[in-house]
Amino acid sequence: MPRGVRDFVGRARLRCAAGRSGSARPGGGVIAGGRRVVAGAVLLVVLVAFVVAGPLVSPWNWDEIDFSAFREGPSAAHWLGTTRSGRDVFALTLRGARTSLIVGLAAAAISTGLAAVVGAVAGYAGGALDRGLMWGTDVLLILPPLLVVAVVRPGGGMAVLVPSLAAFMWMVTARAVRAETVSLRGREHVLAARFLGVRAPRVLVRHVLPQLASLLAVDASLNVGIAIVAESGLSYLGLGVRPPDVSLGVLIADGGGVGGAFPWPFGFAAVLLVLIVLAVNLMGDGLRDVFDPESR
């Protein structure tokens, strides 16, 4: 992730971390944020339903080849045309969107979960463990993600791609979670649980992590869009999803070179990518505004 984008996302997440649980009075930011959350959720549900139901009505499977139609335009037989290899663009794009959604959701879940665990453990434990975990976090922050992925990715499938993406998306959030945990560690209910002999894992699960739900929800929604864009960029460079499977980035890369003469192989994929990222970003921005303390 470029450093400028990383810093922007970091500032947004740190602002979210400043929110405290409590009663909220209606405000313009909360109302507008709620509307964006609803709009993003509705758009995302529609897109997911389209990706899931589309193959059921498509006359072609994504891996089928029509040897009589190479790089043909949209027609009754091929609704969005065919690629240079004779594969149906409509079916391929639905398959690519499915792959990109799976990668984005899986990478976001892993990165947010990792940030929650590392940040909460470091902030609650303190001492040498805290310093060690934060040192490791800082080391990962300065590594160039593209170079690391290029080294570890060759030959691996999605089982390697998803952890590779998630490995560089959790560090800023982990620091925000740590800061919140340090603050929560001194609260009366947490101190009471510790004095009663409740073990640390139970204290974290019952009394600390629930207070961080707003931060983690915003982080997860933002990470979905970041992961999908990152996967598409890596696939465009040949470092993402590998044949015979496809993703939206692969389709855009394959059709981009001849986009002026044959726009259908990549145009639908590009539009679908923009809509998916727009949906998840609307949800993330809306959640951020809902939990923003300035709107309370």
C-alpha positions as CSV (number, residue, x, y, z in Angstrom):
1,M,0.0,0.0,0.0
2,P,1.5,3.4,-0.9
3,R,2.7,5.4,2.2
4,G,0.3,8.3,1.5
5,V,-2.7,6.0,1.4
6,R,-1.5,4.1,4.5
7,D,-1.1,7.4,6.4
8,F,-4.6,8.5,5.3
9,V,-6.2,5.2,6.4
10,G,-4.2,5.3,9.6
11,R,-5.5,8.8,10.5
12,A,-9.1,7.7,9.8
13,R,-8.7,4.6,12.0
14,L,-7.1,6.6,14.8
15,R,-10.0,9.0,14.7
16,C,-12.4,6.1,15.0
17,A,-10.4,4.8,18.0
18,A,-11.0,8.1,19.8
19,G,-14.8,7.3,20.0
20,R,-16.0,6.0,23.4
21,S,-19.0,3.8,24.0
22,G,-22.0,5.7,25.4
23,S,-25.3,7.2,24.5
24,A,-25.3,9.2,21.3
25,R,-27.5,12.0,20.5
26,P,-28.7,12.4,16.9
27,G,-26.4,14.6,14.8
28,G,-25.9,15.5,11.2
29,G,-22.8,13.3,10.9
30,V,-24.6,10.3,12.5
31,I,-27.7,10.7,10.2
32,A,-25.6,11.1,7.1
33,G,-23.3,8.3,8.1
34,G,-26.3,6.0,8.7
35,R,-27.6,6.8,5.2
36,R,-24.3,5.9,3.7
37,V,-24.1,2.6,5.6
38,V,-27.6,1.7,4.3
39,A,-26.8,2.7,0.7
40,G,-23.5,0.8,0.7
41,A,-25.1,-2.3,2.3
42,V,-28.0,-2.3,-0.2
43,L,-25.6,-1.9,-3.2
44,L,-23.3,-4.6,-1.9
45,V,-26.2,-7.0,-1.3
46,V,-27.4,-6.4,-4.9
47,L,-23.9,-6.9,-6.3
48,V,-23.4,-10.1,-4.3
49,A,-26.8,-11.4,-5.4
50,F,-26.0,-10.6,-9.0
51,V,-22.6,-12.4,-8.8
52,V,-24.2,-15.5,-7.1
53,A,-27.3,-15.7,-9.3
54,G,-25.7,-14.6,-12.6
55,P,-24.1,-17.9,-13.4
56,L,-27.5,-19.6,-13.1
57,V,-28.9,-17.7,-16.0
58,S,-25.7,-17.4,-18.1
59,P,-25.7,-19.6,-21.2
60,W,-22.0,-20.3,-20.8
61,N,-19.7,-21.4,-18.0
62,W,-16.8,-19.3,-17.2
63,D,-14.3,-21.9,-18.3
64,E,-16.0,-22.9,-21.6
65,I,-14.5,-21.9,-25.0
66,D,-16.5,-21.1,-28.1
67,F,-14.2,-22.0,-30.9
68,S,-16.5,-20.2,-33.4
69,A,-16.4,-16.8,-31.6
70,F,-13.0,-15.3,-30.9
71,R,-13.1,-11.6,-29.7
72,E,-16.6,-11.2,-30.9
73,G,-18.8,-8.3,-29.7
74,P,-22.0,-8.6,-27.6
75,S,-24.6,-10.8,-29.2
76,A,-27.6,-13.0,-28.3
77,A,-25.2,-15.9,-27.8
78,H,-22.6,-14.0,-25.8
79,W,-24.3,-11.1,-24.0
80,L,-21.1,-9.2,-23.4
81,G,-19.0,-10.6,-26.1
82,T,-16.0,-13.0,-26.0
83,T,-12.4,-12.7,-25.2
84,R,-9.5,-13.4,-27.6
85,S,-9.5,-17.0,-26.5
86,G,-13.3,-17.5,-27.1
87,R,-14.5,-17.3,-23.5
88,D,-17.7,-15.7,-22.5
89,V,-17.1,-12.2,-21.0
90,F,-20.3,-12.2,-18.9
91,A,-19.5,-15.6,-17.3
92,L,-15.8,-14.7,-16.8
93,T,-16.6,-11.3,-15.2
94,L,-19.0,-12.9,-12.7
95,R,-16.3,-15.5,-11.8
96,G,-13.8,-12.7,-11.5
97,A,-16.1,-10.7,-9.2
98,R,-16.6,-13.8,-7.1
99,T,-12.9,-14.3,-6.7
100,S,-12.2,-10.7,-5.9
101,L,-15.0,-10.6,-3.3
102,I,-13.7,-13.8,-1.6
103,V,-10.2,-12.4,-1.5
104,G,-11.3,-9.1,-0.2
105,L,-13.6,-10.5,2.5
106,A,-11.0,-13.1,3.6
107,A,-8.1,-10.7,3.7
108,A,-10.2,-8.1,5.7
109,A,-11.3,-10.7,8.2
110,I,-7.8,-12.0,8.8
111,S,-6.2,-8.5,9.0
112,T,-8.8,-7.1,11.4
113,G,-8.7,-10.2,13.6
114,L,-4.9,-10.0,13.7
115,A,-5.0,-6.3,14.6
116,A,-7.5,-7.0,17.4
117,V,-5.5,-9.8,18.9
118,V,-2.0,-8.2,18.6
119,G,-3.2,-4.8,19.8
120,A,-5.3,-6.1,22.7
121,V,-2.7,-8.4,23.9
122,A,0.1,-5.8,23.7
123,G,-2.0,-3.1,25.4
124,Y,-3.3,-5.4,28.2
125,A,0.0,-7.2,28.9
126,G,2.4,-4.3,28.7
127,G,6.0,-4.7,29.5
128,A,8.4,-6.7,27.3
129,L,5.5,-8.4,25.4
130,D,4.1,-5.0,24.5
131,R,7.5,-3.7,23.3
132,G,8.2,-6.9,21.3
133,L,4.8,-6.9,19.6
134,M,5.0,-3.2,18.7
135,W,8.6,-3.6,17.5
136,G,7.4,-6.3,15.1
137,T,4.5,-4.1,14.0
138,D,6.9,-1.2,13.2
139,V,9.2,-3.5,11.2
140,L,6.3,-4.6,9.0
141,L,5.2,-1.0,8.6
142,I,8.5,-0.1,6.9
143,L,8.7,-3.2,4.6
144,P,7.7,-2.6,0.9
145,P,4.5,-4.7,0.5
146,L,4.8,-5.1,-3.3
147,L,8.4,-6.4,-3.1
148,V,7.5,-8.9,-0.4
149,V,4.4,-10.2,-2.2
150,A,6.5,-10.5,-5.4
151,V,9.0,-12.7,-3.5
152,V,6.6,-14.9,-1.6
153,R,3.7,-15.1,-4.2
154,P,5.2,-17.1,-7.2
155,G,3.8,-20.6,-7.4
156,G,1.2,-20.0,-4.6
157,G,-2.6,-20.0,-5.0
158,M,-5.2,-18.0,-3.1
159,A,-4.0,-19.7,0.1
160,V,-0.8,-17.6,-0.3
161,L,-2.4,-14.5,-1.8
162,V,-4.9,-13.9,0.9
163,P,-2.4,-14.1,3.9
164,S,0.1,-12.0,1.8
165,L,-2.5,-9.2,1.5
166,A,-3.6,-9.4,5.1
167,A,-0.1,-9.4,6.4
168,F,0.3,-5.7,5.4
169,M,-3.1,-4.3,6.4
170,W,-3.3,-4.7,10.1
171,M,-0.4,-2.7,11.7
172,V,-2.0,0.7,11.9
173,T,-5.2,-0.7,13.4
174,A,-3.2,-2.8,15.9
175,R,-1.6,0.4,17.2
176,A,-5.0,2.0,17.6
177,V,-6.4,-1.1,19.4
178,R,-3.4,-1.1,21.7
179,A,-3.9,2.6,22.6
180,E,-7.6,1.9,23.4
181,T,-6.7,-1.2,25.4
182,V,-4.2,0.7,27.5
183,S,-7.0,3.2,28.3
184,L,-9.6,0.4,29.0
185,R,-7.2,-1.5,31.2
186,G,-7.6,1.1,34.0
187,R,-11.4,1.1,33.9
188,E,-13.3,0.0,37.0
189,H,-15.0,-3.1,35.5
190,V,-11.7,-4.3,34.1
191,L,-9.9,-3.8,37.3
192,A,-12.6,-5.6,39.2
193,A,-12.4,-8.6,36.9
194,R,-8.7,-8.7,37.4
195,F,-8.9,-8.5,41.2
196,L,-11.5,-11.3,41.2
197,G,-8.9,-13.5,39.5
198,V,-10.5,-13.7,36.0
199,R,-7.9,-14.8,33.5
200,A,-6.5,-12.4,31.0
201,P,-8.0,-14.0,27.9
202,R,-11.5,-13.9,29.4
203,V,-11.1,-10.3,30.5
204,L,-10.0,-9.4,26.9
205,V,-13.0,-11.2,25.3
206,R,-15.6,-10.1,27.8
207,H,-14.6,-6.6,28.8
208,V,-12.1,-5.1,26.3
209,L,-12.8,-6.3,22.8
210,P,-16.6,-5.4,22.9
211,Q,-15.6,-1.8,23.6
212,L,-13.5,-1.8,20.4
213,A,-16.4,-3.1,18.2
214,S,-16.9,0.3,16.5
215,L,-13.2,0.6,15.5
216,L,-13.0,-3.0,14.3
217,A,-16.2,-2.7,12.3
218,V,-14.9,0.3,10.5
219,D,-11.5,-1.2,9.9
220,A,-13.0,-4.4,8.5
221,S,-15.3,-2.6,6.0
222,L,-12.4,-0.4,4.9
223,N,-10.1,-3.3,4.5
224,V,-12.5,-5.1,2.1
225,G,-12.1,-2.3,-0.4
226,I,-8.4,-2.0,0.2
227,A,-7.9,-5.7,-0.3
228,I,-10.0,-5.9,-3.5
229,V,-8.1,-2.9,-5.1
230,A,-4.7,-4.4,-4.0
231,E,-5.6,-7.8,-5.4
232,S,-6.7,-6.2,-8.7
233,G,-3.5,-4.3,-8.9
234,L,-1.4,-7.4,-8.2
235,S,-3.3,-9.4,-10.8
236,Y,-2.8,-6.6,-13.3
237,L,0.9,-6.9,-12.7
238,G,0.8,-10.8,-12.9
239,L,1.3,-11.3,-9.2
240,G,-2.3,-12.0,-8.1
241,V,-4.7,-14.7,-9.2
242,R,-3.2,-17.1,-11.7
243,P,-4.8,-18.9,-14.6
244,P,-7.0,-20.8,-15.2
245,D,-8.8,-18.8,-12.5
246,V,-9.6,-15.2,-13.0
247,S,-10.3,-12.0,-11.0
248,L,-11.4,-8.6,-12.0
249,G,-7.8,-7.4,-12.1
250,V,-6.9,-10.2,-14.5
251,L,-9.8,-9.3,-16.8
252,I,-8.8,-5.6,-16.8
253,A,-5.2,-6.5,-17.5
254,D,-6.1,-8.8,-20.4
255,G,-8.5,-6.4,-22.1
256,G,-6.7,-3.1,-21.3
257,G,-4.2,-3.3,-24.1
258,V,-6.9,-3.3,-26.8
259,G,-9.5,-1.3,-24.9
260,G,-10.0,1.2,-27.8
261,A,-11.0,-1.5,-30.3
262,F,-12.5,-4.1,-28.1
263,P,-13.8,-2.5,-24.9
264,W,-16.1,-5.3,-23.8
265,P,-13.5,-7.7,-22.3
266,F,-12.5,-5.3,-19.6
267,G,-15.3,-2.6,-19.5
268,F,-17.8,-4.6,-17.5
269,A,-15.1,-5.8,-15.1
270,A,-13.9,-2.3,-14.5
271,V,-17.5,-1.1,-13.8
272,L,-18.1,-4.0,-11.5
273,L,-14.8,-3.3,-9.6
274,V,-15.8,0.4,-9.1
275,L,-19.2,-0.5,-7.8
276,I,-17.9,-3.1,-5.3
277,V,-15.3,-0.7,-4.0
278,L,-17.9,2.1,-3.8
279,A,-20.3,-0.1,-1.8
280,V,-17.7,-1.2,0.8
281,N,-16.3,2.3,1.1
282,L,-19.7,3.8,1.6
283,M,-20.3,1.4,4.4
284,G,-16.8,2.1,5.9
285,D,-17.2,5.9,5.7
286,G,-20.7,5.8,7.1
287,L,-19.7,3.6,10.0
288,R,-16.8,6.0,10.7
289,D,-19.1,9.0,10.8
290,V,-21.6,7.2,13.0
291,F,-18.9,6.4,15.6
292,D,-17.1,9.7,15.2
293,P,-17.1,11.4,18.6
294,E,-17.5,14.8,16.9
295,S,-21.0,13.7,15.8
296,R,-22.1,12.8,19.4
